[in-house]
Structure formats: C-alpha cells, structure tokens
Amino acid sequence: METASDLPFELDSLARAENYQKWIFETIQPYLGERILEIGAGIGNMSKWLPIRERLIVSERDPNLIQQFNHAEQNSALLSNSRSSVIQFDLTRDDLNILKKENLDTIISFNVLEHIENDREVLQKLVCILENPNQKNIKKIITFVPAHQWAYGSFDKNYGHFRRYSAEGLDALLKTVVPVHAKTTFQYFNLVGLLGWLVSGKILSKQIIDPTSIDLFDRLCPYIKGVDQWIHRSLKVPIGQSLLAVTEWN
C-alpha cells in the first residue's frame, strides 16, 4: 500500500484541507445530476462531498488507492449506502459497457486529466459512457483541472502533470469529442492559490508544498472564497489556479 508521502499532491497535501474541498464542492454542486460517476477518486477527498441521489459510482484505477479508500473513515457513509458503489476501473482498458448500463447523466473529475497523457481519448470515452438513449436528463461532463500552461513549474513536474489548461485550449479539445450541440461554460478558480503556486513552484522551484502552507491557506479559504467568486463570476477575470469546465447536452 502507498504511504501518505507516496501519494500525489491532490491526495496527500489536500487530504485535510476541508475548507478548500468544501469550496470546490460548492462551486460544482449546482451542476450535479441524479446519476453521477466520479473518475480518478483517489482516496476520496472529494468523493465524500458528492450527493447520493439515484446513483453514485466512485471509480479509481489504482488498486492501492481503492484499498485506502475502502478503509478511510471519511468514506464510511458512502460505502454503506446501497445507492453508491466504489469500483476499480481503468478508462484506458476496461469495458465501458460496465458503466454505460448504469444510465449515468453526470461524470465528474477533480484534477485527473492533467495526469493522463492522452486526455482526448479519455474525454471521448466519457462521452461514450453518457450516450445512453434511456437517459433523458441533461448529460454533463464536469472537469476541474489546473489552469494556465505558463504556470507549469516544478510542482507540476513532481506531481506527474503532463500539462495545465486554458479555457480556449480545453474548449477546442472538448469540441473534438462532444456532440456539436453541446455547450461548455468555464470558470477560473482560486486566484490566491495561483500566486502561491507561482512563487513556490516557478520562482523558488520547490518540489513539494509545505503542509504548513496548506493548513494556513485552508484556514483562510472561508474569507478568500467570497472575493474569489466576485473576481471570477462578476468580473470574469480569466486567471486562477484551477479551471472548471461544465459541458452539457441533451
């Protein structure tokens, strides 16, 4: 089993960042449907926030992470609910019909695409999973990824990121795989976090994020959140540490 120090940044450093996790969840919550699949769940940092409505499937390709997920106290409610399942699943090789038969309407990922070399192939498979004629709800792919390739630095390299994303680049990528009538909305997220990322990862070339910095940032999140939402929702400032993309179609 992997130890905490072996886990990627998104799983290890943010595991106890409850305020930050809640902020992300509140941002994506309005877009969630009734039958939800999470890909790349890791140890469940964000899974525990997801609502269990008609159906919730949490997937992860790494068996070691699945083992940790199943033993984590934070996931006990999800694991004990008859409408939710935790499965080991690799989008690059496993049979998509296993998920297609679940009649899903929403697929969500948190900081997953940047770890996958062929991100287009994975997005194409997500579209395939949602293409079920029995599902009449609006179909949604919700993608939360690191923003701005110019912010790529030592942290990204160390945490196994192939790239960072812009709204324009991700929009162009999505248009190659989603139906022509699909619409995607974008929102940048966490400007303060980007500043810290640039200083530590680009200027100081640090390899890991200091847990003390994570704890401090998490304590500040309730105060940062309102200002950040105003910057990105009202002023539409196209800069942030992360980028949220919501693609919808009928």
N, C-alpha and C positions, 0 to 999 in steps of 0.2 A: 504493500500500500504506500501511496505517496505521502510524504510528510508535509507539514504546512509550508516548509521552506521550498519544497519542490513544486508547489502549486503556482500557476501563473498569477500575475498581479491582480487580475479581475477577481480571482477566487480567494487569494490569500490576504492581500493588503486590505481589501474592502469587505472581508468577511464580517467584521464587527461594525462596519460603518452604517448603522441602522438609519440614521437621518438621511444620508445620501441615497441609500436604497429606497427609502420611502419617497423621496423627492422624485427619483426616476419613475417609480410606480405611479405616483400621482400624475405624472406627465403622460404616461401611456394609457392610463386607466380608461379615459373616455373612448378609446378606440377598440377595446376588447370586445369580442363577440361572445357567443354562448358555448362554442365547442373549440377549445384552444389547445394548440400544440406549442410547447417551448422546445427549441433545439439548442443543444450545447448548454445544458443546465448546470454543468459542473457539480458543485456540492450543494446547490440550492439557494445561493444567496438571494436571488430574485424570485425563484420558484415559490418560496413561502408566501410571497405577496400576491400571487396570482389568484383570482377568484375561481372557485369551483362551482360552475353553473351546471349546464347539461353534462359537460365532459371536460376534463383537463388531463392532457398527456404531457409528461415531462420526459424528455429524451436526452441522452448523453452517450457518446460513442466510447468513452474511456471506461473500461470495467472497474478500474481502481476508484475513479470518481463516483461511479454508481454505488460502489460499496460504501464509500464515505457518506454519500447522500442518504443511503438507507439506514445509517447508524447515527445521523445527526439529529439531535433533539428538536432543532428548529423545524424539521420536516415531518414531525410526528402526526400533525393534523392532516397533512396532505396524504401521507402514507396510509392512514387509517380510513380514508374516505372511499366509499365504494364507487364514486364517480370519477376518481382520479387514478392514474397509473404512472409508474416510473419504469421506463424501459431503456435498455441498451440498444442504441440504433445508430448506424453509420450511414449517412445520406449518400456517401460516395459508392457504397457497395451493397447495401441491404435492399430488400424488396419493398418498393414504395407502396405496393398494394396493402401491406400491413397497416399503413396509415391512411391510405385512400378510403378504406372501408369504414373508417371512423367518422366520415361525413363532417369533416372539420370546416370551420369558417374563418379561423384566425391562426396564423403562425407567427410566433414572436421569437426574436433572438436578441440577447444582450451581449455585445462585444464578442461576437462569434465570427462574422465574415472576414475580419481582418486577419484571422488565424488560418484562413483557407486560401491556398494558392489559386485554385480555380473557383473564384466566387461566383462567376456567371453560371457554371454548371450547377452549383448548389441552389442558386435562386431559381433556375429553370426547374429543378426538381420540386422546389416548394410550390411553384405554380401548378405543377402536375398533381401534387397531392391535393390541392384545393379544387381541382377541376372535377367536381362531382355533381352531376345533374340533379341529384336528390337534395342538395343543399341550396335553399332559396335565399338564405341570408346573404348580405353583402360579404364578399370574401376579402380578407385583409392579410397583407404581409407587413409586419411591424418590425423595423430594423433599427437597432441602436448601435452605432459604431463610432470609433474615434474620428475626429474631424481634422481636415487640412493636412495635405501631404507635406507642406512646408514646415509643419510642426513635428515631422518624423525625426526621432532622435534616438539616443542611447536606450531610453526606456523601451521604445518600440522594438528595437533590435533584441534586447534582452528578453522581452516578453513574447517573442515569436510573432510579431506583427509583420505581415507582408506589405501592408500599406495603411494609409489613412484616407479618408473620403471627403469629397466636397459634394454639395448638393447637385451641382451640374454634372459631375462625373458619375455619381450614383444614379441620377435620373437617366442619363444616357445608357447606363448598364441595365437598369430595370426595363427600359423601353425595348430592349432586345429580347426579353423573355416573357413579359406580361401581355395580356390581351391589349389590343390597340385602344380600346375604350377605357382602360384603367387610368385612374388619376392618382398621382402621388403628391403628398404635401410634405414639406420639410420644415424642421425647426432645429436651429442650433441650440446648444445647451451647455451651461456652466462655463462662463467666461473667466471667472476667477480661477477655476481649476486649470484652464489652458495657460494662464500666466505662470502658475507654479510649475506646470509641466515643461514649459519652455525654459524657465530659469534652471530647473534641476536637470532636465534631460538634454537640452540643446546647448546651454551656456556652460553649465558645470559638468556635463557629461556623466552624471551619476548613473549607476547601473540598476539600483533598486530605490524604491521610495521609502523614506524613513517612516516607520509606523507612527512615530510621534506626530509627524506632519499630517498623516491621515486622520489621526484622532482629533487634532486641532481643527482640521477642515470640517470634519463631521459635526463637531460642536457648533461650528459657525453656519452650517447648512440652513437651519431654520431662518436665519437672518439674511443670508445670501439669496435664498430662493425667490423671495418676492421681487428683489431688484433684478435678478436674472430673468425672471419671467417678463418683467416690464421691458427689459432691453430686447429680448428676443420675440415676444409676442406683439408688443405695441410698436416698438421702433424697428423691428425686423432686422436687427443687426446680424449680419451673416458671419459671425465669428463665435467660436466656442470650443470647449474641449471635445465635445461629442456632437453627433448629428443624429436626429431622429427622423426616419423616413416612414411614412404610412402610405402604403399602396392599396387602393380599394377598387373593386369592380364587382359587377353583378353577373 
